[in-house]
């Protein structure tokens, strides 16, 4: 249930306090459960989902990177690029270049 909530709110920042209050569970127990099931904290899980969504959007759309960052709730293109490069190992622009020959379509347009 918490995973679905996180996936449904991929478009914005989530705070541990928000999840704890919403699901009536202590922050510490929530972290414990996520670490046990997913090997990451709830916030790291949220970031993972956001970056997977970003990878799909980059691969399959022509959306500008700024718009992707905005739609996924990053505070700006630089925060998005840093998080993406840290997790994926390449910048969003570099990732897009790798897939530029694949057919793309616009999402949500």
C-alpha positions in Angstrom: 0.0 0.0 0.0 2.8 2.4 0.8 4.6 1.5 -2.4 1.5 2.4 -4.4 1.2 5.7 -2.6 4.9 6.5 -3.4 4.4 5.5 -7.1 1.3 7.6 -7.3 3.2 10.6 -6.0 6.3 10.3 -8.1 5.7 13.8 -9.5 6.6 15.5 -6.2 8.9 15.4 -3.3 7.9 13.1 -0.4 8.9 13.5 3.2 9.3 10.7 5.7 7.1 12.6 8.1 4.3 12.7 5.5 4.5 8.9 4.9 4.6 8.2 8.7 1.6 10.4 9.4 -0.4 9.1 6.4 0.1 5.5 7.2 0.1 5.8 11.0 3.4 4.2 11.5 6.6 5.5 13.1 9.3 6.8 10.9 11.8 4.4 12.3 9.6 1.4 11.8 8.8 2.5 8.3 12.5 2.8 7.5 13.0 -0.6 9.0 10.3 -2.2 6.9 11.5 -0.7 3.7 15.1 -1.7 4.4 14.0 -5.2 5.0 11.8 -5.5 1.9 13.6 -3.2 -0.6 17.1 -2.7 0.8 16.5 1.0 0.7 14.7 3.6 2.8 11.3 4.9 1.7 12.8 8.1 0.4 15.5 6.2 -1.6 12.7 4.0 -3.0 10.8 7.1 -4.1 14.0 8.5 -5.7 14.5 5.1 -7.5 10.9 5.2 -8.9 11.3 8.8 -10.0 14.5 8.1 -11.8 13.1 5.0 -13.5 10.2 7.1 -14.7 12.7 9.7 -15.9 14.6 7.1 -17.9 11.4 6.0 -19.6 10.5 9.6 -20.4 13.9 10.3 -21.8 13.9 7.1 -23.9 10.4 7.4 -25.3 9.6 11.1 -25.6 11.1 14.3 -27.0 10.2 16.2 -23.9 12.9 18.7 -22.8 14.9 17.6 -19.8 13.7 20.6 -17.9 10.1 19.6 -18.4 10.8 16.0 -17.3 12.5 17.4 -14.1 9.5 19.6 -13.5 7.0 16.8 -14.0 8.8 14.5 -11.6 9.0 17.2 -8.9 12.7 18.0 -8.9 13.6 21.4 -7.6 15.4 22.2 -10.8 17.3 20.8 -13.8 20.6 20.8 -11.8 19.1 18.7 -8.9 17.6 16.4 -11.5 20.8 16.0 -13.4 22.9 15.4 -10.3 20.5 12.7 -9.0 20.2 11.1 -12.4 24.0 11.0 -12.9 24.6 9.7 -9.4 22.2 6.8 -9.8 22.5 6.0 -13.6 26.1 6.9 -14.1 25.5 9.2 -17.0 23.8 12.6 -17.4 20.2 12.8 -18.6 21.5 14.3 -21.9 24.1 11.6 -22.3 21.4 9.0 -21.6 19.2 10.5 -24.2 22.0 10.4 -26.8 22.4 6.7 -26.2 18.7 6.2 -27.3 18.4 8.9 -29.9 17.9 6.3 -32.7 15.0 4.6 -31.0 11.4 5.7 -31.9 9.9 8.2 -29.4 6.5 9.5 -28.7 5.2 12.4 -26.6 3.8 11.4 -23.2 0.8 13.3 -22.0 0.3 15.4 -25.0 
